Amino acid sequence: MEKSDDSIVVPSHEDLALRREFVELLKEEIKSWRPKFKKTQEKIVLEAIIVLLENPNLISICNKKAIYLYLREITGLTTKQVVTNLSKFKKKYELFKKKYFNGEY
């Protein structure tokens, strides 16, 4: 990260490249989870996550509350249903992130 003249932190080209690589690998990883989740709600939430990752322009505000709102709108599920299913994906995401930063991808 580099600082610009007005003290705004600007990511370096290397940081941006690493972020892009991480997101691209994450998208592929999440798509590979499709056969592993069999329940209807799991599938619906997983597909909604994929939609958001592949269409970041759909997200005008990027905070946790807004993401839950988008997921609720896309899935038609309640917040509780979305949260319950997200917790299943979070475990797999944490494993992916650990492997990525350990150089296993």
Backbone as XML, in Angstrom:
<?xml version="1.0"?>
<chain id="A" units="angstrom">
  <residue number="1" name="MET">
    <atom name="N" x="0.835" y="-1.176" z="0.000"/>
    <atom name="CA" x="0.000" y="0.000" z="0.000"/>
    <atom name="C" x="0.885" y="1.246" z="0.000"/>
  </residue>
  <residue number="2" name="GLU">
    <atom name="N" x="0.456" y="2.219" z="-0.763"/>
    <atom name="CA" x="1.188" y="3.473" z="-0.853"/>
    <atom name="C" x="0.270" y="4.601" z="-0.405"/>
  </residue>
  <residue number="3" name="LYS">
    <atom name="N" x="0.875" y="5.669" z="0.139"/>
    <atom name="CA" x="0.098" y="6.844" z="0.525"/>
    <atom name="C" x="0.205" y="7.886" z="-0.578"/>
  </residue>
  <residue number="4" name="SER">
    <atom name="N" x="-0.928" y="8.481" z="-0.918"/>
    <atom name="CA" x="-0.898" y="9.575" z="-1.879"/>
    <atom name="C" x="-0.656" y="10.873" z="-1.126"/>
  </residue>
  <residue number="5" name="ASP">
    <atom name="N" x="-0.563" y="11.967" z="-1.863"/>
    <atom name="CA" x="-0.261" y="13.271" z="-1.267"/>
    <atom name="C" x="-1.265" y="13.696" z="-0.206"/>
  </residue>
  <residue number="6" name="ASP">
    <atom name="N" x="-2.523" y="13.349" z="-0.358"/>
    <atom name="CA" x="-3.539" y="13.786" z="0.599"/>
    <atom name="C" x="-3.834" y="12.722" z="1.660"/>
  </residue>
  <residue number="7" name="SER">
    <atom name="N" x="-2.866" y="11.860" z="1.942"/>
    <atom name="CA" x="-2.933" y="10.844" z="3.006"/>
    <atom name="C" x="-3.986" y="9.768" z="2.787"/>
  </residue>
  <residue number="8" name="ILE">
    <atom name="N" x="-4.376" y="9.552" z="1.563"/>
    <atom name="CA" x="-5.283" y="8.453" z="1.242"/>
    <atom name="C" x="-4.422" y="7.254" z="0.878"/>
  </residue>
  <residue number="9" name="VAL">
    <atom name="N" x="-4.748" y="6.105" z="1.452"/>
    <atom name="CA" x="-3.975" y="4.899" z="1.166"/>
    <atom name="C" x="-4.418" y="4.343" z="-0.183"/>
  </residue>
  <residue number="10" name="VAL">
    <atom name="N" x="-3.458" y="4.174" z="-1.072"/>
    <atom name="CA" x="-3.712" y="3.677" z="-2.416"/>
    <atom name="C" x="-3.026" y="2.324" z="-2.553"/>
  </residue>
  <residue number="11" name="PRO">
    <atom name="N" x="-3.785" y="1.272" z="-2.899"/>
    <atom name="CA" x="-3.151" y="-0.040" z="-3.051"/>
    <atom name="C" x="-2.148" y="-0.041" z="-4.205"/>
  </residue>
  <residue number="12" name="SER">
    <atom name="N" x="-1.046" y="-0.743" z="-4.017"/>
    <atom name="CA" x="-0.050" y="-0.861" z="-5.077"/>
    <atom name="C" x="-0.584" y="-1.767" z="-6.184"/>
  </residue>
  <residue number="13" name="HIS">
    <atom name="N" x="0.093" y="-1.762" z="-7.325"/>
    <atom name="CA" x="-0.309" y="-2.646" z="-8.429"/>
    <atom name="C" x="-0.211" y="-4.103" z="-8.000"/>
  </residue>
  <residue number="14" name="GLU">
    <atom name="N" x="0.799" y="-4.414" z="-7.197"/>
    <atom name="CA" x="0.965" y="-5.786" z="-6.708"/>
    <atom name="C" x="-0.197" y="-6.182" z="-5.788"/>
  </residue>
  <residue number="15" name="ASP">
    <atom name="N" x="-0.595" y="-5.279" z="-4.891"/>
    <atom name="CA" x="-1.731" y="-5.549" z="-4.002"/>
    <atom name="C" x="-3.003" y="-5.781" z="-4.804"/>
  </residue>
  <residue number="16" name="LEU">
    <atom name="N" x="-3.227" y="-4.945" z="-5.810"/>
    <atom name="CA" x="-4.423" y="-5.096" z="-6.650"/>
    <atom name="C" x="-4.398" y="-6.420" z="-7.411"/>
  </residue>
  <residue number="17" name="ALA">
    <atom name="N" x="-3.244" y="-6.789" z="-7.917"/>
    <atom name="CA" x="-3.116" y="-8.053" z="-8.649"/>
    <atom name="C" x="-3.386" y="-9.242" z="-7.733"/>
  </residue>
  <residue number="18" name="LEU">
    <atom name="N" x="-2.866" y="-9.184" z="-6.515"/>
    <atom name="CA" x="-3.103" y="-10.265" z="-5.552"/>
    <atom name="C" x="-4.581" y="-10.363" z="-5.179"/>
  </residue>
  <residue number="19" name="ARG">
    <atom name="N" x="-5.221" y="-9.231" z="-5.013"/>
    <atom name="CA" x="-6.661" y="-9.230" z="-4.700"/>
    <atom name="C" x="-7.465" y="-9.840" z="-5.834"/>
  </residue>
  <residue number="20" name="ARG">
    <atom name="N" x="-7.128" y="-9.436" z="-7.069"/>
    <atom name="CA" x="-7.843" y="-9.982" z="-8.233"/>
    <atom name="C" x="-7.642" y="-11.492" z="-8.328"/>
  </residue>
  <residue number="21" name="GLU">
    <atom name="N" x="-6.403" y="-11.925" z="-8.125"/>
    <atom name="CA" x="-6.115" y="-13.353" z="-8.174"/>
    <atom name="C" x="-6.907" y="-14.098" z="-7.094"/>
  </residue>
  <residue number="22" name="PHE">
    <atom name="N" x="-6.911" y="-13.562" z="-5.884"/>
    <atom name="CA" x="-7.641" y="-14.189" z="-4.781"/>
    <atom name="C" x="-9.127" y="-14.314" z="-5.111"/>
  </residue>
  <residue number="23" name="VAL">
    <atom name="N" x="-9.720" y="-13.240" z="-5.612"/>
    <atom name="CA" x="-11.152" y="-13.254" z="-5.920"/>
    <atom name="C" x="-11.455" y="-14.230" z="-7.046"/>
  </residue>
  <residue number="24" name="GLU">
    <atom name="N" x="-10.621" y="-14.268" z="-8.069"/>
    <atom name="CA" x="-10.849" y="-15.204" z="-9.186"/>
    <atom name="C" x="-10.767" y="-16.655" z="-8.706"/>
  </residue>
  <residue number="25" name="LEU">
    <atom name="N" x="-9.757" y="-16.957" z="-7.909"/>
    <atom name="CA" x="-9.632" y="-18.318" z="-7.364"/>
    <atom name="C" x="-10.788" y="-18.645" z="-6.429"/>
  </residue>
  <residue number="26" name="LEU">
    <atom name="N" x="-11.213" y="-17.657" z="-5.641"/>
    <atom name="CA" x="-12.346" y="-17.861" z="-4.735"/>
    <atom name="C" x="-13.619" y="-18.173" z="-5.520"/>
  </residue>
  <residue number="27" name="LYS">
    <atom name="N" x="-13.855" y="-17.440" z="-6.607"/>
    <atom name="CA" x="-15.043" y="-17.704" z="-7.427"/>
    <atom name="C" x="-15.032" y="-19.136" z="-7.953"/>
  </residue>
  <residue number="28" name="GLU">
    <atom name="N" x="-13.885" y="-19.574" z="-8.449"/>
    <atom name="CA" x="-13.782" y="-20.950" z="-8.950"/>
    <atom name="C" x="-13.979" y="-21.963" z="-7.822"/>
  </residue>
  <residue number="29" name="GLU">
    <atom name="N" x="-13.409" y="-21.681" z="-6.670"/>
    <atom name="CA" x="-13.563" y="-22.571" z="-5.513"/>
    <atom name="C" x="-15.034" y="-22.683" z="-5.119"/>
  </residue>
  <residue number="30" name="ILE">
    <atom name="N" x="-15.713" y="-21.562" z="-5.040"/>
    <atom name="CA" x="-17.121" y="-21.570" z="-4.630"/>
    <atom name="C" x="-17.972" y="-22.327" z="-5.646"/>
  </residue>
  <residue number="31" name="LYS">
    <atom name="N" x="-17.684" y="-22.156" z="-6.924"/>
    <atom name="CA" x="-18.424" y="-22.910" z="-7.946"/>
    <atom name="C" x="-18.218" y="-24.410" z="-7.777"/>
  </residue>
  <residue number="32" name="SER">
    <atom name="N" x="-17.034" y="-24.805" z="-7.317"/>
    <atom name="CA" x="-16.759" y="-26.240" z="-7.126"/>
    <atom name="C" x="-17.534" y="-26.819" z="-5.941"/>
  </residue>
  <residue number="33" name="TRP">
    <atom name="N" x="-18.101" y="-25.970" z="-5.104"/>
    <atom name="CA" x="-18.883" y="-26.442" z="-3.965"/>
    <atom name="C" x="-20.286" y="-26.894" z="-4.368"/>
  </residue>
  <residue number="34" name="ARG">
    <atom name="N" x="-20.726" y="-26.540" z="-5.557"/>
    <atom name="CA" x="-22.105" y="-26.841" z="-5.978"/>
    <atom name="C" x="-22.515" y="-28.285" z="-5.706"/>
  </residue>
  <residue number="35" name="PRO">
    <atom name="N" x="-21.739" y="-29.290" z="-6.100"/>
    <atom name="CA" x="-22.185" y="-30.671" z="-5.863"/>
    <atom name="C" x="-22.154" y="-31.087" z="-4.395"/>
  </residue>
  <residue number="36" name="LYS">
    <atom name="N" x="-21.448" y="-30.349" z="-3.564"/>
    <atom name="CA" x="-21.284" y="-30.731" z="-2.160"/>
    <atom name="C" x="-22.467" y="-30.339" z="-1.295"/>
  </residue>
  <residue number="37" name="PHE">
    <atom name="N" x="-23.270" y="-29.404" z="-1.760"/>
    <atom name="CA" x="-24.418" y="-28.936" z="-0.986"/>
    <atom name="C" x="-25.692" y="-29.387" z="-1.681"/>
  </residue>
  <residue number="38" name="LYS">
    <atom name="N" x="-26.497" y="-30.154" z="-0.976"/>
    <atom name="CA" x="-27.665" y="-30.797" z="-1.578"/>
    <atom name="C" x="-28.995" y="-30.124" z="-1.240"/>
  </residue>
  <residue number="39" name="LYS">
    <atom name="N" x="-29.076" y="-29.463" z="-0.081"/>
    <atom name="CA" x="-30.340" y="-28.870" z="0.356"/>
    <atom name="C" x="-30.680" y="-27.657" z="-0.501"/>
  </residue>
  <residue number="40" name="THR">
    <atom name="N" x="-31.970" y="-27.478" z="-0.725"/>
    <atom name="CA" x="-32.447" y="-26.402" z="-1.591"/>
    <atom name="C" x="-31.966" y="-25.035" z="-1.122"/>
  </residue>
  <residue number="41" name="GLN">
    <atom name="N" x="-32.108" y="-24.740" z="0.165"/>
    <atom name="CA" x="-31.691" y="-23.427" z="0.671"/>
    <atom name="C" x="-30.187" y="-23.224" z="0.520"/>
  </residue>
  <residue number="42" name="GLU">
    <atom name="N" x="-29.407" y="-24.269" z="0.730"/>
    <atom name="CA" x="-27.960" y="-24.170" z="0.545"/>
    <atom name="C" x="-27.640" y="-23.788" z="-0.892"/>
  </residue>
  <residue number="43" name="LYS">
    <atom name="N" x="-28.298" y="-24.467" z="-1.822"/>
    <atom name="CA" x="-28.069" y="-24.203" z="-3.245"/>
    <atom name="C" x="-28.469" y="-22.775" z="-3.619"/>
  </residue>
  <residue number="44" name="ILE">
    <atom name="N" x="-29.588" y="-22.331" z="-3.087"/>
    <atom name="CA" x="-30.081" y="-20.987" z="-3.399"/>
    <atom name="C" x="-29.096" y="-19.932" z="-2.903"/>
  </residue>
  <residue number="45" name="VAL">
    <atom name="N" x="-28.634" y="-20.069" z="-1.660"/>
    <atom name="CA" x="-27.703" y="-19.098" z="-1.098"/>
    <atom name="C" x="-26.368" y="-19.154" z="-1.840"/>
  </residue>
  <residue number="46" name="LEU">
    <atom name="N" x="-25.895" y="-20.348" z="-2.148"/>
    <atom name="CA" x="-24.638" y="-20.493" z="-2.875"/>
    <atom name="C" x="-24.712" y="-19.800" z="-4.241"/>
  </residue>
  <residue number="47" name="GLU">
    <atom name="N" x="-25.794" y="-19.999" z="-4.949"/>
    <atom name="CA" x="-25.960" y="-19.356" z="-6.257"/>
    <atom name="C" x="-26.039" y="-17.842" z="-6.110"/>
  </residue>
  <residue number="48" name="ALA">
    <atom name="N" x="-26.655" y="-17.349" z="-5.054"/>
    <atom name="CA" x="-26.733" y="-15.904" z="-4.813"/>
    <atom name="C" x="-25.347" y="-15.331" z="-4.556"/>
  </residue>
  <residue number="49" name="ILE">
    <atom name="N" x="-24.532" y="-16.062" z="-3.810"/>
    <atom name="CA" x="-23.159" y="-15.632" z="-3.551"/>
    <atom name="C" x="-22.387" y="-15.550" z="-4.870"/>
  </residue>
  <residue number="50" name="ILE">
    <atom name="N" x="-22.553" y="-16.551" z="-5.706"/>
    <atom name="CA" x="-21.877" y="-16.564" z="-7.011"/>
    <atom name="C" x="-22.323" y="-15.370" z="-7.853"/>
  </residue>
  <residue number="51" name="VAL">
    <atom name="N" x="-23.614" y="-15.079" z="-7.849"/>
    <atom name="CA" x="-24.135" y="-13.931" z="-8.597"/>
    <atom name="C" x="-23.466" y="-12.643" z="-8.122"/>
  </residue>
  <residue number="52" name="LEU">
    <atom name="N" x="-23.378" y="-12.463" z="-6.811"/>
    <atom name="CA" x="-22.764" y="-11.237" z="-6.280"/>
    <atom name="C" x="-21.271" y="-11.158" z="-6.604"/>
  </residue>
  <residue number="53" name="LEU">
    <atom name="N" x="-20.577" y="-12.287" z="-6.509"/>
    <atom name="CA" x="-19.144" y="-12.283" z="-6.822"/>
    <atom name="C" x="-18.882" y="-12.000" z="-8.302"/>
  </residue>
  <residue number="54" name="GLU">
    <atom name="N" x="-19.744" y="-12.506" z="-9.157"/>
    <atom name="CA" x="-19.545" y="-12.311" z="-10.589"/>
    <atom name="C" x="-20.078" y="-10.971" z="-11.094"/>
  </residue>
  <residue number="55" name="ASN">
    <atom name="N" x="-20.854" y="-10.294" z="-10.253"/>
    <atom name="CA" x="-21.447" y="-9.014" z="-10.649"/>
    <atom name="C" x="-21.263" y="-7.977" z="-9.550"/>
  </residue>
  <residue number="56" name="PRO">
    <atom name="N" x="-20.027" y="-7.594" z="-9.261"/>
    <atom name="CA" x="-19.799" y="-6.645" z="-8.172"/>
    <atom name="C" x="-20.488" y="-5.298" z="-8.405"/>
  </residue>
  <residue number="57" name="ASN">
    <atom name="N" x="-20.812" y="-4.990" z="-9.665"/>
    <atom name="CA" x="-21.522" y="-3.753" z="-9.976"/>
    <atom name="C" x="-22.938" y="-3.736" z="-9.405"/>
  </residue>
  <residue number="58" name="LEU">
    <atom name="N" x="-23.466" y="-4.898" z="-9.019"/>
    <atom name="CA" x="-24.797" y="-4.969" z="-8.410"/>
    <atom name="C" x="-24.789" y="-4.431" z="-6.979"/>
  </residue>
  <residue number="59" name="ILE">
    <atom name="N" x="-23.613" y="-4.387" z="-6.389"/>
    <atom name="CA" x="-23.492" y="-3.978" z="-4.997"/>
    <atom name="C" x="-23.049" y="-2.524" z="-4.961"/>
  </residue>
  <residue number="60" name="SER">
    <atom name="N" x="-23.978" y="-1.636" z="-4.613"/>
    <atom name="CA" x="-23.632" y="-0.218" z="-4.571"/>
    <atom name="C" x="-23.035" y="0.166" z="-3.219"/>
  </residue>
  <residue number="61" name="ILE">
    <atom name="N" x="-23.438" y="-0.525" z="-2.174"/>
    <atom name="CA" x="-22.898" y="-0.282" z="-0.834"/>
    <atom name="C" x="-22.308" y="-1.599" z="-0.363"/>
  </residue>
  <residue number="62" name="CYS">
    <atom name="N" x="-21.071" y="-1.565" z="0.084"/>
    <atom name="CA" x="-20.422" y="-2.811" z="0.476"/>
    <atom name="C" x="-20.181" y="-2.839" z="1.986"/>
  </residue>
  <residue number="63" name="ASN">
    <atom name="N" x="-21.193" y="-3.254" z="2.704"/>
    <atom name="CA" x="-21.037" y="-3.524" z="4.126"/>
    <atom name="C" x="-21.859" y="-4.752" z="4.452"/>
  </residue>
  <residue number="64" name="LYS">
    <atom name="N" x="-21.638" y="-5.289" z="5.606"/>
    <atom name="CA" x="-22.252" y="-6.565" z="5.975"/>
    <atom name="C" x="-23.778" y="-6.513" z="5.885"/>
  </residue>
  <residue number="65" name="LYS">
    <atom name="N" x="-24.367" y="-5.467" z="6.395"/>
    <atom name="CA" x="-25.821" y="-5.345" z="6.396"/>
    <atom name="C" x="-26.371" y="-5.299" z="4.970"/>
  </residue>
  <residue number="66" name="ALA">
    <atom name="N" x="-25.694" y="-4.552" z="4.110"/>
    <atom name="CA" x="-26.136" y="-4.438" z="2.723"/>
    <atom name="C" x="-26.023" y="-5.783" z="2.000"/>
  </residue>
  <residue number="67" name="ILE">
    <atom name="N" x="-24.946" y="-6.512" z="2.267"/>
    <atom name="CA" x="-24.761" y="-7.821" z="1.632"/>
    <atom name="C" x="-25.885" y="-8.770" z="2.038"/>
  </residue>
  <residue number="68" name="TYR">
    <atom name="N" x="-26.226" y="-8.777" z="3.336"/>
    <atom name="CA" x="-27.347" y="-9.617" z="3.791"/>
    <atom name="C" x="-28.640" y="-9.217" z="3.089"/>
  </residue>
  <residue number="69" name="LEU">
    <atom name="N" x="-28.865" y="-7.914" z="2.923"/>
    <atom name="CA" x="-30.060" y="-7.445" z="2.242"/>
    <atom name="C" x="-30.086" y="-7.936" z="0.796"/>
  </residue>
  <residue number="70" name="TYR">
    <atom name="N" x="-28.966" y="-7.793" z="0.092"/>
    <atom name="CA" x="-28.886" y="-8.288" z="-1.283"/>
    <atom name="C" x="-29.155" y="-9.796" z="-1.335"/>
  </residue>
  <residue number="71" name="LEU">
    <atom name="N" x="-28.544" y="-10.540" z="-0.428"/>
    <atom name="CA" x="-28.751" y="-11.998" z="-0.418"/>
    <atom name="C" x="-30.209" y="-12.344" z="-0.137"/>
  </residue>
  <residue number="72" name="ARG">
    <atom name="N" x="-30.843" y="-11.613" z="0.777"/>
    <atom name="CA" x="-32.262" y="-11.860" z="1.056"/>
    <atom name="C" x="-33.109" y="-11.573" z="-0.178"/>
  </residue>
  <residue number="73" name="GLU">
    <atom name="N" x="-32.799" y="-10.473" z="-0.865"/>
    <atom name="CA" x="-33.567" y="-10.119" z="-2.059"/>
    <atom name="C" x="-33.380" y="-11.144" z="-3.172"/>
  </residue>
  <residue number="74" name="ILE">
    <atom name="N" x="-32.161" y="-11.597" z="-3.380"/>
    <atom name="CA" x="-31.879" y="-12.557" z="-4.444"/>
    <atom name="C" x="-32.510" y="-13.916" z="-4.144"/>
  </residue>
  <residue number="75" name="THR">
    <atom name="N" x="-32.411" y="-14.353" z="-2.889"/>
    <atom name="CA" x="-32.849" y="-15.704" z="-2.532"/>
    <atom name="C" x="-34.317" y="-15.813" z="-2.170"/>
  </residue>
  <residue number="76" name="GLY">
    <atom name="N" x="-34.898" y="-14.733" z="-1.651"/>
    <atom name="CA" x="-36.272" y="-14.806" z="-1.161"/>
    <atom name="C" x="-36.359" y="-15.479" z="0.196"/>
  </residue>
  <residue number="77" name="LEU">
    <atom name="N" x="-35.209" y="-15.707" z="0.835"/>
    <atom name="CA" x="-35.171" y="-16.351" z="2.145"/>
    <atom name="C" x="-35.148" y="-15.298" z="3.249"/>
  </residue>
  <residue number="78" name="THR">
    <atom name="N" x="-35.420" y="-15.728" z="4.468"/>
    <atom name="CA" x="-35.343" y="-14.830" z="5.616"/>
    <atom name="C" x="-33.877" y="-14.623" z="5.999"/>
  </residue>
  <residue number="79" name="THR">
    <atom name="N" x="-33.640" y="-13.602" z="6.808"/>
    <atom name="CA" x="-32.275" y="-13.346" z="7.272"/>
    <atom name="C" x="-31.727" y="-14.561" z="8.005"/>
  </residue>
  <residue number="80" name="LYS">
    <atom name="N" x="-32.546" y="-15.168" z="8.849"/>
    <atom name="CA" x="-32.100" y="-16.337" z="9.614"/>
    <atom name="C" x="-31.692" y="-17.472" z="8.680"/>
  </residue>
  <residue number="81" name="GLN">
    <atom name="N" x="-32.478" y="-17.712" z="7.642"/>
    <atom name="CA" x="-32.160" y="-18.773" z="6.690"/>
    <atom name="C" x="-30.858" y="-18.464" z="5.951"/>
  </residue>
  <residue number="82" name="VAL">
    <atom name="N" x="-30.664" y="-17.214" z="5.564"/>
    <atom name="CA" x="-29.438" y="-16.821" z="4.866"/>
    <atom name="C" x="-28.242" y="-17.014" z="5.794"/>
  </residue>
  <residue number="83" name="VAL">
    <atom name="N" x="-28.355" y="-16.515" z="7.028"/>
    <atom name="CA" x="-27.249" y="-16.612" z="7.991"/>
    <atom name="C" x="-26.899" y="-18.065" z="8.283"/>
  </residue>
  <residue number="84" name="THR">
    <atom name="N" x="-27.896" y="-18.898" z="8.487"/>
    <atom name="CA" x="-27.669" y="-20.323" z="8.765"/>
    <atom name="C" x="-26.873" y="-20.976" z="7.643"/>
  </residue>
  <residue number="85" name="ASN">
    <atom name="N" x="-27.245" y="-20.690" z="6.419"/>
    <atom name="CA" x="-26.554" y="-21.297" z="5.287"/>
    <atom name="C" x="-25.184" y="-20.672" z="5.054"/>
  </residue>
  <residue number="86" name="LEU">
    <atom name="N" x="-25.051" y="-19.384" z="5.301"/>
    <atom name="CA" x="-23.741" y="-18.743" z="5.155"/>
    <atom name="C" x="-22.723" y="-19.325" z="6.121"/>
  </residue>
  <residue number="87" name="SER">
    <atom name="N" x="-23.175" y="-19.707" z="7.311"/>
    <atom name="CA" x="-22.227" y="-20.267" z="8.285"/>
    <atom name="C" x="-21.607" y="-21.563" z="7.769"/>
  </residue>
  <residue number="88" name="LYS">
    <atom name="N" x="-22.334" y="-22.318" z="6.974"/>
    <atom name="CA" x="-21.788" y="-23.546" z="6.375"/>
    <atom name="C" x="-20.700" y="-23.200" z="5.352"/>
  </residue>
  <residue number="89" name="PHE">
    <atom name="N" x="-20.938" y="-22.143" z="4.594"/>
    <atom name="CA" x="-19.971" y="-21.735" z="3.578"/>
    <atom name="C" x="-18.750" y="-21.068" z="4.207"/>
  </residue>
  <residue number="90" name="LYS">
    <atom name="N" x="-18.953" y="-20.418" z="5.338"/>
    <atom name="CA" x="-17.846" y="-19.697" z="5.982"/>
    <atom name="C" x="-16.717" y="-20.647" z="6.360"/>
  </residue>
  <residue number="91" name="LYS">
    <atom name="N" x="-17.039" y="-21.839" z="6.821"/>
    <atom name="CA" x="-16.015" y="-22.827" z="7.188"/>
    <atom name="C" x="-15.164" y="-23.186" z="5.964"/>
  </residue>
  <residue number="92" name="LYS">
    <atom name="N" x="-15.829" y="-23.404" z="4.843"/>
    <atom name="CA" x="-15.116" y="-23.753" z="3.619"/>
    <atom name="C" x="-14.288" y="-22.568" z="3.126"/>
  </residue>
  <residue number="93" name="TYR">
    <atom name="N" x="-14.820" y="-21.357" z="3.275"/>
    <atom name="CA" x="-14.080" y="-20.158" z="2.878"/>
    <atom name="C" x="-12.817" y="-19.994" z="3.725"/>
  </residue>
  <residue number="94" name="GLU">
    <atom name="N" x="-12.929" y="-20.189" z="5.023"/>
    <atom name="CA" x="-11.767" y="-20.052" z="5.915"/>
    <atom name="C" x="-10.675" y="-21.048" z="5.526"/>
  </residue>
  <residue number="95" name="LEU">
    <atom name="N" x="-11.063" y="-22.262" z="5.172"/>
    <atom name="CA" x="-10.097" y="-23.275" z="4.732"/>
    <atom name="C" x="-9.436" y="-22.843" z="3.421"/>
  </residue>
  <residue number="96" name="PHE">
    <atom name="N" x="-10.235" y="-22.336" z="2.476"/>
    <atom name="CA" x="-9.698" y="-21.843" z="1.213"/>
    <atom name="C" x="-8.693" y="-20.721" z="1.465"/>
  </residue>
  <residue number="97" name="LYS">
    <atom name="N" x="-9.073" y="-19.753" z="2.297"/>
    <atom name="CA" x="-8.213" y="-18.605" z="2.579"/>
    <atom name="C" x="-6.898" y="-19.050" z="3.212"/>
  </residue>
  <residue number="98" name="LYS">
    <atom name="N" x="-6.968" y="-19.988" z="4.140"/>
    <atom name="CA" x="-5.758" y="-20.501" z="4.791"/>
    <atom name="C" x="-4.834" y="-21.148" z="3.761"/>
  </residue>
  <residue number="99" name="LYS">
    <atom name="N" x="-5.410" y="-21.989" z="2.896"/>
    <atom name="CA" x="-4.610" y="-22.645" z="1.858"/>
    <atom name="C" x="-4.012" y="-21.630" z="0.888"/>
  </residue>
  <residue number="100" name="TYR">
    <atom name="N" x="-4.797" y="-20.629" z="0.522"/>
    <atom name="CA" x="-4.304" y="-19.607" z="-0.414"/>
    <atom name="C" x="-3.095" y="-18.887" z="0.165"/>
  </residue>
  <residue number="101" name="PHE">
    <atom name="N" x="-3.205" y="-18.445" z="1.400"/>
    <atom name="CA" x="-2.113" y="-17.682" z="2.001"/>
    <atom name="C" x="-0.936" y="-18.566" z="2.420"/>
  </residue>
  <residue number="102" name="ASN">
    <atom name="N" x="-1.130" y="-19.875" z="2.414"/>
    <atom name="CA" x="-0.015" y="-20.803" z="2.650"/>
    <atom name="C" x="0.624" y="-21.230" z="1.313"/>
  </residue>
  <residue number="103" name="GLY">
    <atom name="N" x="0.132" y="-20.650" z="0.216"/>
    <atom name="CA" x="0.715" y="-20.934" z="-1.087"/>
    <atom name="C" x="0.281" y="-22.244" z="-1.713"/>
  </residue>
  <residue number="104" name="GLU">
    <atom name="N" x="-0.858" y="-22.783" z="-1.263"/>
    <atom name="CA" x="-1.326" y="-24.066" z="-1.780"/>
    <atom name="C" x="-2.184" y="-23.917" z="-3.050"/>
  </residue>
  <residue number="105" name="TYR">
    <atom name="N" x="-2.418" y="-22.710" z="-3.504"/>
    <atom name="CA" x="-3.173" y="-22.493" z="-4.747"/>
    <atom name="C" x="-2.283" y="-21.846" z="-5.759"/>
  </residue>
</chain>
